């Protein structure tokens, strides 16, 4: 499945820091294919240093991959919809916290505002879930968003069913195919994948 070139892609990252290393190659590949990719950072993704890297390093790598600085404030995210900046908006990784905000219409972060603003034009939003409570606290929010127009999910699986029995993570390699399907108004199937083999 291929995307029309150039596709204007807003690519938002939220605070599942362990997933950033799987997301960055996807961004790099999309940009290398000629797509216009604009990074967007939640407050936590844009400011916290963790054992997975510093905020400054991730900002630098995202800017190098896309050729533009990340959108990282609510004020900067608000014009996304009025100016019709993107054909599709991706949230990858999408944490349980962000799922809750989107499900309940809370727009107190740059990513939540980006999604709200983008949806003003009834354009697709692609969610790549990464949360340890996907089959508990976040399950209701996933269900709520599954029933809403314009939301599409990257196929996901239990990533460690015995060690973390309620954890869900999207297959980040399927982000491009999910984008292509979403632009056609389709949910990529199958959405539920076999669990990862635990080591």
SEKOLBA-558894 format. One record per residue: residue in one letter; chain; x, y, z of N, C-alpha, C in turn. Coordinates in Angstrom, 3 decimals. Layout:
BEGIN
<"A" "A" <X Y Z> <X Y Z> <X Y Z>>
...
//
This chain:
BEGIN
<"X" "A" <0.855 -1.181 0.000> <0.000 0.000 0.000> <0.898 1.240 0.000>>
<"X" "A" <0.675 2.153 -0.923> <1.537 3.330 -1.024> <0.732 4.605 -0.783>>
<"X" "A" <1.438 5.624 -0.310> <0.824 6.926 -0.055> <1.010 7.828 -1.255>>
<"X" "A" <0.046 8.699 -1.529> <0.246 9.706 -2.567> <1.366 10.650 -2.155>>
<"X" "A" <2.237 10.975 -3.085> <3.377 11.850 -2.787> <3.168 13.202 -3.456>>
<"X" "A" <3.400 14.317 -2.784> <3.728 14.337 -1.357> <2.483 14.367 -0.493>>
<"X" "A" <2.540 13.667 0.606> <1.464 13.698 1.594> <1.930 14.581 2.752>>
<"X" "A" <1.040 15.432 3.237> <1.380 16.317 4.352> <0.958 15.643 5.655>>
<"X" "A" <1.942 15.249 6.435> <1.701 14.420 7.609> <2.125 15.160 8.876>>
<"X" "A" <1.170 15.374 9.777> <1.517 15.807 11.119> <1.820 14.562 11.927>>
<"X" "A" <2.953 14.533 12.604> <3.367 13.319 13.315> <3.632 13.677 14.770>>
<"X" "A" <2.678 13.321 15.632> <2.734 13.703 17.040> <3.273 12.570 17.900>>
<"X" "A" <4.160 12.924 18.814> <4.708 11.968 19.766> <4.267 12.353 21.166>>
<"X" "A" <3.806 11.349 21.923> <3.477 11.554 23.330> <4.380 10.648 24.161>>
<"X" "A" <4.218 10.714 25.510> <5.266 10.243 26.396> <5.487 8.772 26.642>>
<"X" "A" <5.313 7.925 25.650> <5.770 6.541 25.771> <7.204 6.491 25.241>>
<"X" "A" <8.131 6.914 26.074> <9.507 7.165 25.628> <10.200 5.920 25.108>>
<"X" "A" <9.841 4.746 25.641> <10.479 3.510 25.205> <10.166 3.194 23.749>>
<"X" "A" <9.153 3.843 23.191> <8.727 3.572 21.820> <9.350 4.531 20.808>>
<"X" "A" <9.981 5.590 21.273> <10.523 6.597 20.355> <11.501 5.989 19.350>>
<"X" "A" <12.303 5.036 19.810> <13.286 4.416 18.925> <12.666 3.627 17.792>>
<"X" "A" <11.409 3.199 17.952> <10.703 2.501 16.873> <9.955 3.468 15.972>>
<"X" "A" <9.630 4.630 16.515> <8.872 5.623 15.755> <9.776 6.457 14.845>>
<"X" "A" <10.952 6.809 15.331> <11.834 7.667 14.538> <12.160 7.085 13.164>>
<"X" "A" <12.464 5.779 13.031> <12.721 5.236 11.689> <11.522 5.359 10.753>>
<"X" "A" <10.315 5.303 11.293> <9.111 5.477 10.478> <9.057 6.902 9.941>>
<"X" "A" <9.330 7.866 10.812> <9.357 9.274 10.395> <10.430 9.494 9.339>>
<"X" "A" <11.609 8.945 9.579> <12.716 9.096 8.625> <12.359 8.501 7.271>>
<"X" "A" <11.715 7.333 7.276> <11.344 6.687 6.016> <10.296 7.492 5.263>>
<"X" "A" <9.303 8.015 5.972> <8.263 8.821 5.327> <8.865 10.073 4.699>>
<"X" "A" <9.763 10.726 5.443> <10.404 11.930 4.911> <11.276 11.596 3.704>>
<"X" "A" <11.987 10.466 3.766> <12.859 10.065 2.662> <12.066 9.752 1.399>>
<"X" "A" <10.793 9.371 1.563> <9.930 9.073 0.415> <9.328 10.325 -0.201>>
<"X" "A" <9.633 11.464 0.369> <9.163 12.719 -0.204> <7.955 13.328 0.476>>
<"X" "A" <7.519 12.736 1.580> <6.372 13.289 2.291> <6.820 14.447 3.180>>
<"X" "A" <5.940 15.422 3.346> <6.211 16.555 4.226> <5.746 16.190 5.629>>
<"X" "A" <6.691 15.886 6.509> <6.380 15.433 7.864> <6.711 16.548 8.852>>
<"X" "A" <5.740 16.900 9.675> <5.935 17.914 10.702> <5.802 17.269 12.075>>
<"X" "A" <6.866 17.263 12.891> <6.751 16.676 14.223> <5.970 17.573 15.168>>
<"X" "A" <5.233 16.934 16.068> <4.465 17.619 17.108> <4.771 16.896 18.416>>
<"X" "A" <5.035 17.635 19.473> <5.411 17.031 20.746> <4.448 17.414 21.857>>
<"X" "A" <4.053 16.414 22.644> <3.315 16.716 23.867> <4.256 17.413 24.845>>
<"X" "A" <3.694 17.972 25.897> <4.528 18.656 26.884> <5.594 17.725 27.448>>
<"X" "A" <5.208 16.508 27.795> <6.160 15.559 28.368> <7.170 15.082 27.334>>
<"X" "A" <6.701 14.742 26.146> <7.609 14.266 25.100> <8.637 15.326 24.736>>
<"X" "A" <8.245 16.578 24.845> <9.125 17.655 24.430> <10.055 18.168 25.501>>
<"X" "A" <9.839 17.754 26.763> <10.592 18.391 27.839> <11.346 17.428 28.758>>
<"X" "A" <10.945 16.158 28.822> <11.526 15.271 29.826> <12.733 14.507 29.309>>
<"X" "A" <13.778 14.477 30.119> <14.926 13.604 29.872> <14.662 12.275 30.572>>
<"X" "A" <14.850 11.165 29.851> <14.596 9.850 30.426> <15.767 8.923 30.118>>
<"X" "A" <15.680 7.679 30.581> <16.742 6.723 30.281> <16.778 6.358 28.804>>
<"X" "A" <15.776 6.792 28.054> <15.735 6.526 26.612> <16.299 7.678 25.791>>
<"X" "A" <16.755 8.745 26.456> <17.358 9.870 25.751> <16.899 11.197 26.318>>
<"X" "A" <17.607 12.240 25.966> <17.249 13.578 26.433> <16.247 14.223 25.482>>
<"X" "A" <15.496 15.153 26.019> <14.530 15.885 25.187> <15.246 16.627 24.068>>
<"X" "A" <16.390 17.215 24.375> <17.131 17.969 23.360> <17.593 17.062 22.229>>
<"X" "A" <18.025 15.849 22.561> <18.488 14.923 21.533> <17.340 14.489 20.628>>
<"X" "A" <16.195 14.162 21.224> <15.052 13.753 20.398> <14.573 14.899 19.513>>
<"X" "A" <14.564 16.108 20.046> <14.184 17.271 19.232> <15.129 17.429 18.052>>
<"X" "A" <16.418 17.281 18.322> <17.414 17.422 17.266> <17.242 16.358 16.192>>
<"X" "A" <16.993 15.131 16.620> <16.841 14.039 15.660> <15.569 14.194 14.832>>
<"X" "A" <14.497 14.642 15.453> <13.250 14.871 14.723> <13.409 16.009 13.718>>
<"X" "A" <14.072 17.073 14.126> <14.297 18.195 13.216> <15.169 17.777 12.038>>
<"X" "A" <16.204 16.973 12.313> <17.088 16.507 11.238> <16.344 15.608 10.268>>
<"X" "A" <15.440 14.775 10.793> <14.713 13.833 9.943> <13.680 14.513 9.064>>
<"X" "A" <13.073 15.588 9.573> <11.941 16.206 8.876> <12.262 17.549 8.241>>
<"X" "A" <13.340 18.171 8.675> <13.684 19.487 8.152> <12.919 20.617 8.785>>
<"X" "A" <12.202 20.338 9.880> <11.490 21.422 10.562> <11.461 21.176 12.061>>
<"X" "A" <11.388 22.257 12.807> <11.328 22.164 14.265> <9.943 21.673 14.694>>
<"X" "A" <9.885 20.932 15.802> <8.586 20.423 16.263> <7.625 21.530 16.701>>
<"X" "A" <6.359 21.304 16.465> <5.295 22.092 17.090> <5.191 21.610 18.532>>
<"X" "A" <5.314 22.515 19.500> <5.368 22.049 20.880> <4.599 22.931 21.861>>
<"X" "A" <3.685 23.751 21.354> <2.826 24.546 22.230> <1.385 24.482 21.722>>
<"X" "A" <0.460 24.732 22.624> <-0.951 24.767 22.244> <-1.199 25.883 21.232>>
<"X" "A" <-0.557 27.017 21.447> <-0.732 28.157 20.538> <-0.272 27.802 19.132>>
<"X" "A" <0.853 27.112 19.019> <1.358 26.738 17.697> <0.520 25.640 17.044>>
<"X" "A" <-0.131 24.799 17.857> <-0.948 23.706 17.313> <-2.328 24.165 16.867>>
<"X" "A" <-2.830 25.231 17.445> <-4.207 25.656 17.147> <-4.464 25.965 15.674>>
<"X" "A" <-3.537 26.569 14.930> <-3.826 26.885 13.517> <-3.829 25.685 12.572>>
<"X" "A" <-3.511 24.493 13.056> <-3.414 23.323 12.169> <-4.692 23.136 11.363>>
<"X" "A" <-5.829 23.199 12.019> <-7.097 23.005 11.320> <-7.487 24.186 10.445>>
<"X" "A" <-7.511 25.400 10.998> <-7.892 26.554 10.180> <-7.033 26.729 8.935>>
<"X" "A" <-5.765 26.387 9.014> <-4.876 26.528 7.857> <-4.775 25.247 7.024>>
<"X" "A" <-5.518 24.208 7.449> <-5.518 22.918 6.726> <-4.089 22.457 6.421>>
<"X" "A" <-3.268 22.397 7.474> <-1.844 22.134 7.294> <-1.527 20.700 6.885>>
<"X" "A" <-2.367 19.726 7.303> <-2.032 18.323 7.091> <-3.154 17.570 6.380>>
<"X" "A" <-2.748 16.554 5.616> <-3.717 15.617 5.039> <-4.128 14.573 6.061>>
<"X" "A" <-3.209 14.231 6.959> <-3.448 13.229 7.989> <-2.601 13.595 9.201>>
<"X" "A" <-3.119 13.281 10.369> <-2.390 13.510 11.612> <-2.200 12.168 12.312>>
<"X" "A" <-0.944 11.853 12.621> <-0.595 10.598 13.286> <-0.192 10.902 14.724>>
<"X" "A" <-0.674 10.102 15.672> <-0.199 10.182 17.051> <0.483 8.851 17.358>>
<"X" "A" <1.806 8.869 17.392> <2.581 7.650 17.565> <3.890 7.973 18.282>>
<"X" "A" <4.060 7.490 19.488> <3.136 6.665 20.254> <2.009 7.498 20.872>>
<"X" "A" <0.882 6.839 21.070> <-0.278 7.457 21.709> <-0.472 6.802 23.069>>
<"X" "A" <-0.197 7.542 24.122> <-0.281 7.003 25.477> <-1.724 6.898 25.964>>
<"X" "A" <-1.880 6.181 27.081> <-3.194 6.111 27.711> <-3.689 7.478 28.142>>
<"X" "A" <-2.791 8.330 28.590> <-3.149 9.689 28.983> <-3.733 10.466 27.810>>
<"X" "A" <-3.086 10.346 26.647> <-3.578 11.050 25.458> <-4.881 10.441 24.965>>
<"X" "A" <-5.007 9.117 25.008> <-6.276 8.473 24.646> <-7.420 9.049 25.490>>
<"X" "A" <-7.180 9.205 26.790> <-8.217 9.728 27.684> <-8.600 11.153 27.306>>
<"X" "A" <-7.600 11.976 26.995> <-7.885 13.358 26.614> <-8.706 13.408 25.328>>
<"X" "A" <-8.324 12.599 24.340> <-9.049 12.605 23.064> <-10.469 12.079 23.235>>
<"X" "A" <-10.629 11.046 24.049> <-11.957 10.465 24.250> <-12.896 11.417 24.977>>
<"X" "A" <-12.337 12.312 25.797> <-13.167 13.194 26.613> <-13.090 14.657 26.198>>
<"X" "A" <-12.490 14.922 25.051> <-12.492 16.290 24.528> <-11.649 17.263 25.320>>
<"X" "A" <-10.587 16.784 25.955> <-9.701 17.648 26.734> <-8.549 18.098 25.841>>
<"X" "A" <-8.332 19.408 25.775> <-7.320 19.934 24.847> <-6.297 20.788 25.589>>
<"X" "A" <-5.644 20.175 26.572> <-4.698 20.928 27.393> <-3.241 20.589 27.099>>
<"X" "A" <-2.966 19.957 25.967> <-1.594 19.705 25.534> <-1.481 20.055 24.046>>
<"X" "A" <-0.268 20.255 23.543> <-0.112 20.541 22.117> <-0.674 19.437 21.221>>
<"X" "A" <-0.508 18.166 21.620> <-0.992 17.064 20.782> <-2.519 17.014 20.785>>
<"X" "A" <-3.126 17.158 21.955> <-4.594 17.150 22.016> <-5.171 18.305 21.209>>
<"X" "A" <-4.560 19.462 21.287> <-5.021 20.598 20.490> <-4.819 20.344 19.006>>
<"X" "A" <-3.689 19.731 18.645> <-3.439 19.420 17.237> <-4.525 18.519 16.677>>
<"X" "A" <-4.902 17.500 17.445> <-5.945 16.577 16.989> <-7.279 17.298 16.868>>
<"X" "A" <-7.642 18.056 17.888> <-8.920 18.787 17.845> <-8.969 19.723 16.652>>
<"X" "A" <-7.886 20.468 16.437> <-7.851 21.427 15.343> <-7.918 20.728 13.985>>
<"X" "A" <-7.171 19.623 13.846> <-7.153 18.868 12.588> <-8.530 18.287 12.277>>
<"X" "A" <-9.225 17.804 13.307> <-10.547 17.203 13.102> <-11.586 18.216 12.651>>
<"X" "A" <-11.315 19.485 12.860> <-12.220 20.536 12.387> <-12.493 20.383 10.898>>
<"X" "A" <-11.486 19.952 10.154> <-11.650 19.744 8.720> <-12.085 18.346 8.346>>
<"X" "A" <-12.490 17.542 9.347> <-12.939 16.157 9.133> <-11.901 15.343 8.357>>
<"X" "A" <-10.653 15.476 8.782> <-9.563 14.725 8.175> <-9.120 13.619 9.123>>
<"X" "A" <-8.459 12.579 8.594> <-8.165 11.397 9.407> <-7.084 11.621 10.452>>
<"X" "A" <-7.303 10.964 11.598> <-6.334 10.905 12.686> <-5.969 9.441 12.900>>
<"X" "A" <-4.686 9.137 12.864> <-4.186 7.775 13.042> <-3.565 7.663 14.426>>
<"X" "A" <-4.020 6.682 15.215> <-3.532 6.491 16.575> <-2.739 5.202 16.676>>
<"X" "A" <-1.519 5.303 17.185> <-0.667 4.133 17.420> <-0.504 3.976 18.927>>
<"X" "A" <-1.343 3.141 19.502> <-1.437 3.000 20.954> <-0.154 2.400 21.526>>
<"X" "A" <0.259 2.941 22.674> <1.345 2.353 23.455> <1.059 2.659 24.919>>
<"X" "A" <0.455 1.681 25.609> <0.069 1.928 27.000> <-0.007 0.614 27.773>>
<"X" "A" <0.460 0.667 29.006> <0.442 -0.526 29.863> <-0.946 -0.864 30.391>>
<"X" "A" <-1.918 0.030 30.208> <-3.263 -0.257 30.722> <-4.295 -0.320 29.601>>
<"X" "A" <-3.856 -0.747 28.413> <-4.764 -0.813 27.274> <-5.935 -1.758 27.469>>
<"X" "A" <-5.737 -2.791 28.279> <-6.810 -3.747 28.554> <-7.382 -3.555 29.954>>
<"X" "A" <-7.174 -2.382 30.524> <-7.803 -2.049 31.804> <-8.290 -0.608 31.746>>
<"X" "A" <-7.584 0.330 32.373> <-8.082 1.705 32.452> <-8.306 2.383 31.124>>
<"X" "A" <-7.458 2.091 30.129> <-7.586 2.758 28.826> <-8.536 2.047 27.867>>
<"X" "A" <-9.032 0.879 28.239> <-9.875 0.103 27.317> <-11.134 0.867 26.919>>
<"X" "A" <-11.750 1.535 27.881> <-12.981 2.277 27.579> <-12.703 3.416 26.610>>
<"X" "A" <-11.550 4.060 26.752> <-11.221 5.171 25.862> <-10.888 4.684 24.455>>
<"X" "A" <-10.228 3.548 24.358> <-9.995 2.957 23.034> <-11.329 2.639 22.375>>
<"X" "A" <-12.233 2.038 23.148> <-13.555 1.716 22.611> <-14.311 2.951 22.160>>
<"X" "A" <-14.230 4.015 22.948> <-14.925 5.256 22.583> <-14.389 5.810 21.269>>
<"X" "A" <-13.072 5.800 21.096> <-12.478 6.362 19.884> <-12.702 5.456 18.677>>
<"X" "A" <-12.802 4.165 18.901> <-13.102 3.248 17.794> <-14.462 3.550 17.170>>
<"X" "A" <-15.364 4.104 17.971> <-16.720 4.373 17.473> <-16.862 5.760 16.864>>
<"X" "A" <-15.787 6.561 16.891> <-15.847 7.929 16.374> <-15.377 7.989 14.936>>
<"X" "A" <-15.987 8.872 14.181> <-15.546 9.105 12.803> <-14.163 9.732 12.782>>
<"X" "A" <-13.404 9.391 11.766> <-12.105 9.995 11.457> <-10.945 9.510 12.321>>
<"X" "A" <-11.196 8.589 13.258> <-10.111 7.981 14.020> <-9.808 6.592 13.465>>
<"X" "A" <-8.536 6.308 13.265> <-8.083 5.024 12.734> <-6.927 4.524 13.593>>
<"X" "A" <-6.914 3.222 13.870> <-5.908 2.665 14.756> <-4.873 1.853 13.980>>
<"X" "A" <-3.605 2.079 14.308> <-2.546 1.214 13.806> <-2.743 -0.159 14.459>>
<"X" "A" <-2.688 -1.248 13.699> <-2.869 -2.577 14.300> <-1.979 -2.768 15.531>>
<"X" "A" <-2.554 -3.395 16.546> <-1.899 -3.473 17.843> <-1.992 -4.868 18.429>>
<"X" "A" <-1.166 -5.094 19.457> <-1.111 -6.407 20.094> <-0.703 -6.256 21.556>>
<"X" "A" <-0.907 -7.348 22.299> <-0.298 -7.424 23.624> <1.204 -7.621 23.418>>
<"X" "A" <1.995 -6.772 24.035> <3.433 -6.845 23.803> <4.148 -7.760 24.787>>
<"X" "A" <3.519 -8.054 25.919> <4.121 -8.957 26.906> <2.989 -9.536 27.743>>
<"X" "A" <2.221 -10.482 27.182> <0.971 -10.904 27.818> <1.112 -11.530 29.202>>
<"X" "A" <2.273 -12.088 29.525> <2.440 -12.674 30.851> <3.070 -11.684 31.829>>
<"X" "A" <4.065 -10.953 31.368> <4.719 -9.986 32.254> <3.865 -8.736 32.454>>
<"X" "A" <3.151 -8.304 31.389> <2.307 -7.106 31.440> <0.971 -7.444 30.767>>
<"X" "A" <0.108 -8.177 31.459> <-1.089 -8.738 30.803> <-2.095 -7.723 30.282>>
<"X" "A" <-1.990 -6.463 30.677> <-2.954 -5.460 30.208> <-2.332 -4.453 29.240>>
<"X" "A" <-1.094 -4.697 28.847> <-0.362 -3.762 27.999> <-0.651 -3.995 26.522>>
<"X" "A" <-0.815 -2.896 25.776> <-1.031 -2.948 24.330> <-0.039 -2.015 23.646>>
<"X" "A" <0.460 -2.438 22.501> <1.343 -1.576 21.716> <1.067 -1.786 20.237>>
<"X" "A" <1.057 -0.699 19.493> <0.841 -0.765 18.046> <2.103 -1.272 17.363>>
<"X" "A" <1.924 -1.885 16.208> <3.047 -2.302 15.364> <3.453 -1.084 14.537>>
<"X" "A" <4.504 -0.402 14.975> <4.870 0.865 14.346> <5.248 0.700 12.870>>
<"X" "A" <5.681 -0.483 12.472> <6.004 -0.713 11.065> <4.765 -0.604 10.177>>
<"X" "A" <3.584 -0.679 10.782> <2.338 -0.610 10.011> <1.747 0.792 9.958>>
<"X" "A" <2.462 1.753 10.502> <1.968 3.138 10.455> <1.732 3.601 9.017>>
<"X" "A" <2.691 3.427 8.078> <2.441 3.908 6.713> <1.214 3.274 6.055>>
<"X" "A" <1.029 1.972 6.219> <-0.142 1.321 5.634> <-1.435 1.813 6.276>>
<"X" "A" <-1.381 2.096 7.579> <-2.574 2.618 8.262> <-2.906 4.010 7.753>>
<"X" "A" <-1.877 4.818 7.518> <-2.102 6.156 6.948> <-2.772 6.036 5.589>>
<"X" "A" <-2.241 5.156 4.737> <-2.798 4.998 3.392> <-4.259 4.576 3.448>>
<"X" "A" <-4.582 3.628 4.330> <-5.972 3.179 4.464> <-6.851 4.301 5.008>>
<"X" "A" <-6.347 5.036 5.998> <-7.131 6.118 6.598> <-7.462 7.200 5.582>>
<"X" "A" <-6.524 7.487 4.687> <-6.777 8.495 3.659> <-7.870 8.049 2.692>>
<"X" "A" <-8.122 6.727 2.651> <-9.224 6.188 1.849> <-10.477 5.973 2.689>>
<"X" "A" <-10.426 6.355 3.960> <-11.580 6.178 4.839> <-11.756 4.773 5.349>>
<"X" "A" <-10.659 3.992 5.400> <-10.736 2.593 5.826> <-9.854 2.351 7.042>>
<"X" "A" <-10.319 1.468 7.920> <-9.488 0.975 9.011> <-8.671 -0.210 8.492>>
<"X" "A" <-7.356 -0.126 8.632> <-6.492 -1.238 8.226> <-6.823 -2.470 9.053>>
<"X" "A" <-6.938 -3.598 8.379> <-7.283 -4.861 9.041> <-6.209 -5.913 8.770>>
<"X" "A" <-6.060 -6.901 9.662> <-6.721 -6.995 10.962> <-6.155 -5.972 11.933>>
<"X" "A" <-6.999 -5.494 12.823> <-6.556 -4.492 13.776> <-5.903 -5.128 14.998>>
<"X" "A" <-6.357 -6.346 15.351> <-5.788 -7.064 16.488> <-4.816 -8.110 15.987>>
<"X" "A" <-3.572 -8.033 16.435> <-2.513 -8.924 15.985> <-2.197 -9.955 17.073>>
<"X" "A" <-1.553 -11.029 16.669> <-1.131 -12.045 17.628> <-0.154 -11.425 18.620>>
<"X" "A" <-0.196 -11.858 19.883> <0.723 -11.298 20.879> <2.179 -11.570 20.521>>
<"X" "A" <3.042 -10.721 21.046> <4.487 -10.939 20.879> <4.905 -12.190 21.636>>
<"X" "A" <5.913 -12.859 21.157> <6.508 -13.969 21.890> <7.357 -13.390 23.016>>
<"X" "A" <7.096 -13.832 24.242> <7.870 -13.338 25.368> <9.164 -14.126 25.512>>
<"X" "A" <10.240 -13.425 25.898> <11.544 -14.056 26.084> <11.827 -14.305 27.550>>
//
